[in-house]
């Protein structure tokens, strides 16, 4: 104990010799104050603690046989779809060969089915979907074939035993709402593509908000949230319908659009206050004509097949004037396959409108500039048409999009319509708000 007292006295003397700045720092003094008693305790413990006994341990090897674990192998019953993009020079035979389909099965696909050879023709950049079973065998083939009539027909082939059959009867389809929330890291278009947002939805979204914000200018951290309809057949997404709701956040500013449909199937987009998101064109191409066929996927009752309708059909008597709904330049005029007598107008660098099945043209030729209200043609039934009507198509960067998104005149909602819109808008907003503050991309991959 005397020895410990002398050590403590020596330590205090040394501390008094420390520089003045050191001794004025309360934190260091506190550490030393704590360290002194702890050191004393540890020293005392080292002196008084009993020494451990010298016990002897003997190592012994024990071997025990355990019962064998029985593992049951389970065969997966799941199948999966994959997609092949048609390259220049491809046909159905070359694509199926690339997918590893045996020659005899390819012959069955090409020859032994009840679909015309015309519908089996392919074009570059279109997509073919194939389904593979758990054994790796190809069981289904389906794609849309462009009949140059404003319709894309679904070609659906399935394997039955060793034969390939065409499904041309009425098929069961399902419409589901698809939700995507995207956080921009490099570019908006790239982020949307990685989230598997279809190209027609991407182009519609871009044009829909073009009066408010340019999606090509979105920056790192900006967000896009959207809800749209998708049509499924055999578990494969065939096409998309309307964008039901969309929200873009850019530099802290929020831009919103909600779809509100009319009874005739046209509909428009409004912001949270019920005001039109986009001005739209000045007029419809055929006055107040009835919409006989809206944009999107439908079942054709006569051909008994699924068709993707790439525009809006307006039913009107032969000879009804067709007017330019907005100013533009006549880019193309002439007979165009299943479209019949056709005129194409270009309105800006990325937007075109097409008018098909006309009985006759107006006085404007290629290169002529037209303004809203100018008569460019007359309703007819030329080409592959079941009766007099106008097929009105809108293309953004060459991609057909729903005309109601960008090319229908804005309509102001009355009090009753506004009340109904508010109910629908509230439901859509609740969905979009569920991931509003998440800093990650959320993709509902149905």
KACOR-V588865 format. One record per residue. RES is the residue in one letter. PHI is phi in degrees with one decimal (none if undefined). NEAR is the number of other ideal C-beta (glycine too) atoms within 8 Angstrom. D_LAST is the distance of its C-alpha to the last C-alpha in Angstrom with 2 decimals. Layout:
# KACOR-V588865
RES;PHI;NEAR;D_LAST + RES;PHI;NEAR;D_LAST
This chain:
# KACOR-V588865
X;none;4;79.70 + X;-62.0;5;82.37 + X;-62.4;6;80.60 + X;-63.9;9;77.31 + X;-64.5;8;79.23 + X;-64.7;8;80.69 + X;-64.9;8;77.25 + X;-64.5;10;75.88 + X;-63.1;8;78.93 + X;-63.1;8;78.44 + X;-62.8;9;74.74 + X;-64.6;8;75.65 + X;-61.6;8;78.34 + X;-63.8;8;75.92 + X;-64.5;9;73.43 + X;-65.6;6;76.18 + X;-84.4;5;76.60 + X;-65.2;7;72.96 + X;-56.4;5;72.51 + X;-60.4;5;72.67 + X;-61.4;6;69.08 + X;-65.4;8;67.72 + X;-71.9;9;69.70 + X;-91.7;6;68.48 + X;-89.3;8;64.73 + X;-62.6;6;63.93 + X;-66.6;6;60.76 + X;-67.6;8;62.72 + X;-61.9;9;65.51 + X;-65.0;8;63.04 + X;-63.3;8;61.68 + X;-65.0;9;65.21 + X;-62.2;8;66.19 + X;-75.0;8;63.40 + X;-66.5;8;64.10 + X;-61.4;10;67.79 + X;-64.9;8;67.53 + X;-64.6;8;64.60 + X;-62.7;8;66.68 + X;-63.5;10;69.61 + X;-64.2;8;67.60 + X;-63.1;8;66.16 + X;-65.0;9;69.69 + X;-62.8;8;71.10 + X;-64.6;8;68.38 + X;-65.1;7;69.12 + X;-78.8;6;72.79 + X;-98.5;5;72.55 + X;-65.2;6;69.49 + X;-69.9;3;70.60 + X;-77.0;4;70.11 + X;-66.8;4;67.66 + X;-72.3;4;69.28 + X;-87.7;4;69.26 + X;-80.1;4;67.23 + X;-107.2;4;66.79 + X;-112.1;4;63.41 + X;-113.8;4;63.14 + X;-80.6;4;59.95 + X;-136.6;4;59.12 + X;-87.3;4;56.49 + X;-117.8;4;54.65 + X;-117.7;4;52.63 + X;-130.4;4;50.64 + X;-82.9;3;48.75 + X;-95.4;4;45.38 + X;-64.5;3;43.77 + X;-68.9;4;41.23 + X;-82.8;4;37.57 + X;-91.0;4;35.91 + X;-108.9;4;32.40 + X;-94.6;4;30.49 + X;-77.8;4;28.39 + X;-117.3;4;25.07 + X;-87.3;5;23.51 + X;-69.1;5;19.75 + X;-98.2;4;18.48 + X;-85.7;5;15.12 + X;-121.6;8;14.65 + X;-142.3;6;12.66 + X;-99.7;10;12.35 + X;-136.2;8;14.31 + X;-122.2;8;15.60 + X;-123.5;10;19.26 + X;-92.2;8;20.82 + X;-71.1;12;24.05 + X;-97.3;6;27.09 + X;-59.5;4;30.44 + X;90.6;4;32.38 + X;-73.4;9;29.48 + X;-135.9;7;29.34 + X;-62.0;10;27.29 + X;-62.7;8;29.86 + X;-66.3;9;29.73 + X;-68.9;13;25.96 + X;-65.3;13;25.90 + X;-62.9;10;28.88 + X;-63.5;7;27.09 + X;-84.7;9;24.31 + X;86.5;5;27.12 + X;-77.0;9;27.36 + X;-63.7;5;30.91 + X;-56.9;6;33.30 + X;-64.7;6;33.96 + X;-73.1;13;30.32 + X;-62.6;12;30.15 + X;-62.3;9;33.22 + X;-63.2;12;31.60 + X;-63.3;14;28.60 + X;-75.0;10;30.99 + X;-106.9;6;33.78 + X;-95.1;8;33.06 + X;-144.3;11;30.56 + X;-102.9;5;31.11 + X;-109.5;9;29.42 + X;-65.0;5;31.92 + X;-59.7;5;32.40 + X;-60.9;7;31.79 + X;-74.9;10;28.12 + X;-91.3;11;27.73 + X;-73.1;8;28.98 + X;-118.2;13;26.79 + X;-124.1;7;27.07 + X;-55.8;8;26.65 + X;79.0;5;23.44 + X;-79.0;11;21.35 + X;-111.0;8;18.38 + X;-109.1;14;18.46 + X;-105.3;12;15.55 + X;-128.7;13;16.84 + X;-116.0;14;15.78 + X;-117.5;11;17.86 + X;-84.3;8;18.87 + X;-59.4;8;19.93 + X;-85.3;4;23.37 + X;88.1;5;22.23 + X;-89.7;7;23.17 + X;-74.4;13;21.59 + X;-120.3;9;20.60 + X;-143.7;12;18.85 + X;-134.6;15;19.32 + X;-152.7;14;18.01 + X;-162.8;11;18.64 + X;-95.5;11;20.03 + X;-108.3;13;23.79 + X;-78.0;7;25.64 + X;-94.7;11;28.62 + X;53.8;7;30.21 + X;-138.3;10;30.32 + X;84.7;11;27.63 + X;-127.4;10;25.21 + X;-112.0;10;22.86 + X;-90.2;14;22.92 + X;-77.1;14;20.21 + X;-101.7;13;21.85 + X;-122.0;13;20.25 + X;-116.0;14;22.20 + X;-136.5;10;21.93 + X;-90.6;13;24.31 + X;-124.5;6;26.51 + X;67.7;4;29.00 + X;-103.5;5;30.57 + X;-113.4;8;29.97 + X;-108.2;13;27.36 + X;-119.9;10;26.86 + X;-101.6;10;25.45 + X;-87.3;8;23.36 + X;-118.0;8;25.16 + X;-79.0;5;25.22 + X;-63.9;5;23.06 + X;-115.3;9;19.49 + X;-89.6;5;16.96 + X;-119.3;11;14.09 + X;-136.2;7;11.67 + X;-101.7;8;11.14 + X;-127.3;8;8.54 + X;-86.6;8;9.19 + X;-111.3;11;7.25 + X;-116.4;10;9.33 + X;-133.5;14;10.80 + X;-127.9;12;14.11 + X;-120.9;14;16.13 + X;-104.6;12;19.54 + X;-76.3;14;21.87 + X;-115.6;5;23.79 + X;-120.3;6;25.28 + X;-138.9;8;24.07 + X;-67.4;12;21.62 + X;-63.7;9;20.61 + X;-65.3;8;20.13 + X;-65.6;15;18.03 + X;-66.4;14;15.74 + X;-65.1;9;15.56 + X;-66.2;7;14.80 + X;-83.7;10;11.84 + X;63.4;8;10.63 + X;-81.3;11;11.73 + X;-58.2;9;13.09 + X;-62.1;6;16.86 + X;-67.1;11;17.73 + X;-71.1;13;16.01 + X;-62.2;12;17.87 + X;-68.6;12;21.09 + X;-62.2;14;20.86 + X;-62.5;15;20.32 + X;-61.2;11;23.29 + X;-73.3;14;25.54 + X;-58.6;14;24.65 + X;-98.3;15;25.97 + X;-62.0;9;28.65 + X;-77.6;6;31.44 + X;-109.7;7;30.44 + X;-153.8;10;29.07 + X;-91.4;6;28.54 + X;-66.1;12;25.17 + X;-70.8;8;26.98 + X;-98.8;7;29.25 + X;-64.5;13;26.71 + X;-116.6;8;27.84 + X;-55.0;6;26.86 + X;98.8;6;25.53 + X;-67.3;13;24.59 + X;-132.6;12;21.15 + X;-132.4;18;18.74 + X;-126.8;14;16.39 + X;-150.2;13;14.71 + X;-128.8;13;12.75 + X;-143.8;12;12.22 + X;-84.9;11;11.40 + X;-128.7;13;9.32 + X;-105.6;14;10.69 + X;-118.0;13;9.32 + X;-138.3;14;12.03 + X;57.7;8;12.19 + X;80.3;5;8.48 + X;-107.3;10;8.89 + X;-70.5;9;8.33 + X;-91.4;13;12.03 + X;-171.6;11;12.80 + X;-122.3;12;12.75 + X;-107.0;12;15.17 + X;-73.2;12;16.88 + X;-73.9;15;16.26 + X;-81.9;10;16.75 + X;-158.4;15;17.92 + X;-148.8;13;18.60 + X;-146.6;14;20.77 + X;-120.1;16;22.56 + X;-113.3;10;24.91 + X;-136.9;11;27.69 + X;54.0;5;30.79 + X;84.0;4;30.30 + X;-92.4;7;30.11 + X;-106.3;6;27.14 + X;-118.3;12;26.30 + X;-127.5;12;24.20 + X;-148.0;14;23.22 + X;-130.0;15;22.08 + X;-81.9;11;21.75 + X;-133.4;14;24.34 + X;-87.2;8;24.61 + X;-89.6;9;27.94 + X;-64.8;4;28.83 + X;-84.5;6;29.30 + X;87.3;9;25.73 + X;-82.3;11;26.79 + X;69.3;10;25.89 + X;-154.4;13;26.19 + X;-115.5;13;25.12 + X;-131.1;14;27.16 + X;-83.9;11;27.53 + X;-62.9;7;27.85 + X;-89.8;5;31.43 + X;85.9;10;30.62 + X;-96.7;6;32.10 + X;-56.3;12;30.69 + X;-73.2;11;28.75 + X;-127.5;13;30.11 + X;-62.5;5;33.47 + X;77.0;10;32.26 + X;-78.7;10;34.74 + X;-73.7;7;38.09 + X;-155.3;11;37.64 + X;-84.8;11;35.72 + X;-71.7;12;36.86 + X;-132.9;13;38.15 + X;43.3;6;39.43 + X;-103.2;3;38.07 + X;-62.1;11;36.87 + X;-76.3;6;34.22 + X;-77.5;12;30.66 + X;-90.3;7;30.45 + X;-154.3;7;27.04 + X;-80.4;8;24.43 + X;-71.8;10;22.11 + X;124.7;12;18.82 + X;-85.4;11;17.72 + X;-147.6;8;20.07 + X;-97.6;10;21.68 + X;-85.7;11;25.20 + X;-69.8;4;27.62 + X;-88.6;5;30.39 + X;-76.5;7;28.73 + X;53.0;9;26.22 + X;-145.1;9;23.39 + X;-87.4;14;20.32 + X;-127.3;13;21.39 + X;-97.5;13;19.93 + X;-87.5;13;22.66 + X;-93.2;9;23.28 + X;-153.9;14;25.69 + X;-119.3;14;27.39 + X;-101.2;13;30.18 + X;-109.5;15;33.22 + X;-79.6;10;35.54 + X;-159.0;10;39.18 + X;-65.3;6;42.50 + X;-57.4;9;43.71 + X;94.0;8;45.64 + X;-63.2;13;43.78 + X;-63.2;9;43.93 + X;-110.8;14;40.84 + X;-112.4;12;41.18 + X;-68.2;13;39.67 + X;-76.2;12;37.45 + X;-159.8;10;38.25 + X;-67.4;8;40.59 + X;-178.2;11;39.85 + X;-122.6;9;41.38 + X;-69.0;16;41.41 + X;-97.0;8;39.71 + X;-154.8;9;39.74 + X;-151.4;10;41.45 + X;150.0;6;42.07 + X;-84.7;8;40.84 + X;-130.4;12;37.32 + X;53.9;7;36.44 + X;-67.0;10;34.35 + X;-73.7;14;34.41 + X;70.0;15;38.18 + X;-66.0;17;40.26 + X;-136.0;15;38.02 + X;-127.5;13;38.50 + X;-120.2;12;36.32 + X;-108.5;15;37.03 + X;-108.6;9;36.17 + X;-103.3;9;35.97 + X;-159.6;5;35.40 + X;-63.5;3;34.39 + X;-126.2;6;30.75 + X;-116.3;13;30.71 + X;-127.2;11;31.93 + X;-125.0;16;32.19 + X;-123.3;15;32.90 + X;-127.8;16;34.97 + X;-123.3;15;35.19 + X;68.7;15;37.23 + X;-70.0;17;40.22 + X;-83.5;12;43.64 + X;-162.6;7;45.45 + X;-99.8;11;45.27 + X;-82.1;9;46.83 + X;-91.9;4;49.49 + X;-98.2;10;47.23 + X;-100.9;6;46.96 + X;-58.8;7;44.90 + X;93.9;5;45.46 + X;-72.4;8;46.52 + X;-93.6;7;45.32 + X;-118.6;12;44.27 + X;-118.6;7;43.87 + X;-55.6;11;41.96 + X;99.0;7;43.61 + X;-68.8;10;45.17 + X;-77.6;9;44.99 + X;-107.5;14;43.25 + X;177.0;14;43.22 + X;-138.7;14;43.25 + X;-59.1;18;40.80 + X;-152.3;14;41.11 + X;-143.9;11;39.48 + X;-79.2;10;39.96 + X;77.1;14;37.69 + X;-87.6;6;35.22 + X;-140.1;12;35.32 + X;-91.3;4;35.72 + X;172.5;6;37.82 + X;-64.9;13;38.93 + X;-169.1;13;36.19 + X;-107.2;16;35.01 + X;-94.2;13;31.77 + X;-111.1;14;30.98 + X;-126.4;14;28.57 + X;-121.0;16;27.76 + X;-124.7;12;26.86 + X;-112.1;13;26.17 + X;53.0;6;27.14 + X;83.1;5;27.03 + X;-100.3;9;23.45 + X;-60.9;8;23.38 + X;-130.1;13;21.95 + X;-65.9;11;22.19 + X;-57.8;14;25.91 + X;-65.7;11;25.51 + X;-70.2;14;24.06 + X;-135.2;14;27.24 + X;-127.7;12;29.89 + X;-121.1;11;30.76 + X;-56.3;9;33.70 + X;-66.6;9;33.06 + X;-120.6;7;33.81 + X;-85.6;5;35.24 + X;-77.2;9;33.99 + X;-80.8;6;36.73 + X;-60.8;5;37.14 + X;-68.0;6;35.30 + X;-65.8;9;32.34 + X;-64.3;10;32.28 + X;-63.9;8;32.20 + X;-68.2;9;29.22 + X;-60.1;13;27.44 + X;-59.8;9;28.13 + X;-64.2;8;26.40 + X;-68.3;10;23.18 + X;-64.0;14;23.50 + X;-62.6;8;23.99 + X;-65.2;8;20.75 + X;-65.6;12;18.75 + X;-64.9;12;20.84 + X;-62.3;8;20.13 + X;-69.1;10;16.39 + X;-64.1;13;17.33 + X;-76.3;7;20.04 + X;-63.2;6;18.04 + X;-123.0;9;17.64 + X;-60.8;9;20.60 + X;-105.4;4;22.72 + X;-80.4;8;20.40 + X;-87.9;4;21.72 + X;-133.6;5;18.55 + X;-83.5;9;15.42 + X;-120.0;9;12.31 + X;-124.4;9;8.99 + X;-79.5;7;5.87 + X;-94.1;4;3.80 + X;-68.7;7;0.00
